[in-house]
């Protein structure tokens, strides 16, 4: 978390400009930020009871300490019942610290940790923005519903995002970056497509270290948790055999939207975007090193959707936060006012679409999230046309040059 706070200011791939903004606009942004924070807190409190996902980690740790099986004999994937554990045995080890505690205390501590990590990510992403844009961006960050839900559920998606960002900030130190990326992938599997991005971007040594650490971790897990490995393998078998996603989409309304989401085109749209942003984005990052952080955030935003059920999980949208910030920064640096307005408005619309929630059996939120991600993808590509070029090796105060 400390590294996220203190990471180099070029975290978005460009240096912050400091254009003069009217004090009134800045003050209005501060007011909106405060109101957004209060609204976000109200939404968070309304999400009680807390810790639906945390209970699976804590329960697995309790089984581990008691010498009992960690996995269900008949796991339900990808969406299991309350308390069903879906991760590697070693992931439950840190939660052994929370296992002896009353659950209300465990969830209180975990909410505090997740909130601190979210704050670190927010500072890391918002700090490079022009000063006049920071309170507005902070307001959008505080009121981003996937983040609020992630904290209330007690999952580890925010930790995974933080690990990926720290790994990227340490990309010049291959061993450290590779180890951090391996931990992120080993914990959640979601950022696995970054192993395609890094070598395409000319940083194959990072992936080499990632593979070394992953293999070592797998061997250690197999030796230490050999009794749990059959249950862990059964999870993957259940995932391959599962029809939950197709059944869920088929039961949603309206039928036309559900039919598209369940069609071969709809089902493969985001997995294709995941592979494309990882591979093509990595190659583009090699050719345009001043844009490599932006391309990394582009690959990270679509990383969770390599699996065909990824679209269904609302908290996965937290992976889009770095790309939203990077795209906003670059949009604000456009020399043409009309283009700035259009791009920022498109980003705001994308953010709004990713906020939409619905009732059970309603396909429209899924379609809205898909559209929001595709709009974000379009804006992220469009801002690369900005004639501003910045050498990320220069000092923090360096301005963009047209």
N, C-alpha and C positions, 0 to 999 in steps of 0.2 A: 504494500500500500504506500509506503514511504517513497518508493521509486516512482510510482504513478504521480505523486505530488511533485516530485523533484525532477521528473523526466525533462529532457531538453525541450525548449520552447518550440522546436520545429516538429512537434508531434503530429501535426496535420500535413506536413510536407511543405509548408510555406511559412514565411515569417509574418508576424502580425503587422499590419499597417496601423497607423494611428491617425486616420483622417479625423478632422474636427467634426463633431456632431453637435447639434444643438443641445444645450443642457436640458431643455425641456423634454426632448426625446429620451435622454438618458434617465432623467427622473421618472418619466412615465414607465420606462422599462423596469426600474427598481420597484415601483408600485405594483406592476403586473407580476414581477417575480415574487413579491411577498404574498400577493393574493393567490398565485399559483401554488406556492408552498403550503398555504393554509388549506387550499382545496385538495391538494395531494394528501395532506395529513388526514383530512376528513374522509377521503376515499379509502385511505389505508385503514383507518379505524373501522370503517364499514365492512372491511373484508374479514372480520372475525368469524369463526375462530382461526387463529394463525397456525402455521406450521404443518400444513397437510403433507408437504414433501419432506420436511425435516424429520417427521416421525418415522419415515422409512429408514433414514440414516441412523437415527438414534436406536430404533428397534433392532436394526441389523447389528449395531455395536453391542447392544445388550445380549443378543444371541451369541455374538462372538465371545464376549466375556464369560458367558455361561456355558460355552462349549456346545451350543445348540446349532442346528442348521440355519444358515442365513437366508436361504432361498426357498421359495415355494415349490412344492412338489409338482405343481401344474401352473407355471407362471403365465400370466396374461400380459401379452405385449401388443402394442407399445403402451397402452394405458391400463395398468393393473389396479387392483382395489387398494383401499387405504392401507398403508403400511408395507406394501410389497416392494422389495428392494431389487433394483435393476442395474446395479453397477458392480465393478470389480470388487472382490473382497477387500483389497487394500484401501479402497476409498473409505470404507467404514472405520478404519483405524483411528483417524483424528477425532471422530465422533465418540470414541470411547471416553473422552474427557467430559462429554455431556451426558453420557448414558446413566451415571449414578444419580444425576440431579433430578428433582421433580421436573416434569415436562414444562410447566409454566416458566420455570427458571431457565431451562435449556433454550426455550424459544425466545425468551427475553434477551439472553446473551447472543443468540444467533441473529436476531433482528438487529441488535447493535452492531455486530460484526458486518453483516450485509449492508447496513446503512452506511457504515464507515467506508466500505469498499465502493459503494455507489458514489459517495461524496468524492473519493479519490479519483474515480473515473471522470466525474463531472468536472473537477478542477483541471485534470489533465486535458480534457477535450475543449473546455471553454476558455482556459487561460490564453491560448494563442490568438483568439478572435480579437478584432478591433474593439477597443474599450466601449464604444457606443453600442455594440451588439451583444456584449456579455450579459447584461441583465435579462435581455429578451431570450437569449439562448438558455440561460439558467432557468428561466420560467418554463420554457418548453421541456427542459430536462426534469424539473421537479414534478411536472404534471404528465410525464410520460407513463401511461397506464401499465405497459408491460413491466417497467421497472418496479412500480408500486406492487403489482401482483407478484413479481419475483420475490420481493422482500417479504411479503405476507405469507407466501407459500414456504419460504425457507429452502429454496433449491440452491444449486451451485452454479447457475448460469453466469451471474455477475462475477464470481471468482474466476470462471473460465475466461470471460472477456478480459478481466484484469491481467491474468497470466499471459494472454496473447499480446496485449498491449505492451507489457513489460518485456516480453521476449523480443518484440519488434524493436523496442527502444534500445535493446542490448544486442542488436543484430551484428554489430562489429565484433562481438565476443562470441564466437560460434558455439563454444562448449556451454556457456551459461544460457544463451538463447535457446539452444537445442534442448537443454535440460528442462527449461521452463515450458517450452512448447510440448515436450513429452508429458509433463505433469498435466498440462491442460487437456491433451488428447486422452491420456490414460484415465483422467477423472470423468470426462464427459463424452469423448469421441466426436463431439460436434465439430471442432476445428480441424478435423483430419485432412480436409482439402487444402489446408495451408501447406501441407507437405508437398503438394504439387506447385503451389505458388512460389515457395522459397527457391527451389532449384531453377524454376523458369526465370526467376528474377536474378539469377547468378549467385545465389547464396546456398549452394548445395551442401557446404560444410555444416550449416545449421541443421539441415535435414539428416545428415549423416550422424550427428550427435543425437538428434531426436530418436533415430532408429536404435542407436546403441543404448540409450537410456530406456526406451520402451522395451527392448528385448531383455535388458537386465531386470527391469521391473516385472516383466512377465515371468521370468525364471524365478525371481524372488517370491512372487505371489504364488506360483505353482508349488514351490518347496514349502513355504510357510503355511499356505492355506490349501494344501493338497486335498483335504476332505471336502472343501467347498467348490473345487474346480468343476466337478460334474454338474452341479447346480448352475454355475456360471455359464458353462457351455450350453446348458438347456435353455438359457435365456435367448441365445442367438438362434437356436432351433425354433423356439416359439415365435421369435420375431419374423423369421423367414416364412413360417407357416401361418402367420396371423392374417386375418381378413378384417380386423377391426376398423382399419382406416376406410376401406371400401364400404363396409357396412355403415359406418358413421356418415360418410358422405351421401350414400344412397338414401339415408333416412332424413336428409335435410331438405329444407324448402327455401326458395322455389326450385322446382325440378330442373329448370333450364340451367341454373347456376350449378346445381349439384351434378348434372350430366356433364358439364364442361370440366369441373374439377375432377370427376372420376374418369374422364376420357383419357386416351393415351397422350393427347397433346397437353391437357391440363395436368396430368399426373407427372409428366416429364419436364414441364416447363421450368420449374425451379431447380430440379437436379441438373438440368442442362445449363442454367444460369450459374450454378455453383461451379461446375467444371470449367465453364468459359471464363468466369471472373478469376478463377485460380490460375488457369493455364495462360490464357491470353493476357490477363492482367499482369502476370509475372513477366511474360516476355516484353510487354510494354514498359514495365518498370525498369527492365534492364536497359531499354533504349532511352528512357527518360528518367534518369536517376533523381531529378528534382521533383518528380511526381511519384516516387516509389511508395511513400507513406500513404498517399491517396489510393493507390492501387492495392496496397495491403488492406486498407480499411474496406475497399470494395470487395475483395475476396472474403474478408472476415464477415461482412454483412450477409453474404449468401451461404456461408459455410454450413449452417445448420440444416440446409435443405437438400443435402446430398441424398438423404433417405427420403423415400416417397411419402412418409407420414409427417415430415417436418413442418409442413405448412399449418398443421392443426394446432401447434402449441404456441399460444399467445406470448409467453415469456421469452421465446426464442428471438423475438423482435428486438431485445436489448442488444443483440449483436449488430444491429443497424445503427446504433448511436454514434460510433466513431465516424461512419460514413456520412451521417447527417451533419455532424460538426465540420468534417473536412470539406464537404460540398458547400455548406453555408459560407465557410471562410473564403473559398475560391470564388463563389458567386459574388460576394461583397467586394472582391478585388476587380471585378469586371469594369473596364473603363466606360462602358456605355450604360447610362442610367436605366434605359428601358430594359436592356437585357438583365441588369441586376434585379429590377423589380419582377420580371417574369420568372427568373430562376428562383429567387427567394420565395415568391408566391407558390411556385411548384413544390418547393421543399416543404412549405407550410401545409400544403394540401396533402403531400405524402405523409407527413407527421400526423395529420388529422385522420387520414384513412387507417393508419396503424393503431389508432386509439379506439376504433369502433368495436363494441362488444354487442352481443345479442343473446337471445334466449336459446335454450336447447332446441335443436332441430332447425335452426336458422342458418342458411348457407351464406347469407349476405356478408357477415363479418369476415368469413374466409376469403370471399371475393374481394372485399375491401382491402384486406391485408395484402393479397396478391397484387392488386392494382397499386397500392401504396409502395410496395417494393419495386415494382416495375417503373413507376414514376421516379423513384429514388435512383434506380439504375440509369434511367435516361438523363437525369440531371447530373449525376456523377460523371457521366461521359461527356455531357455538354460543357461542363465547367473546364474540361481539359482544353477547350478551344480558347481559353483566356490567353491573350498574348503575354501576360505577365510571366516572367521566368525568374526563379529565385534559386540561388545556389545554397543548399542547405548546410554547406560547410562554412558559410560566412557567419558573421556575428549576429546576435539576436536582433540588433537594431537595424539590420539591413532592410531596405525597402525594395519592393518589387520594381523591376525595370521593364518597361514595355519593349 
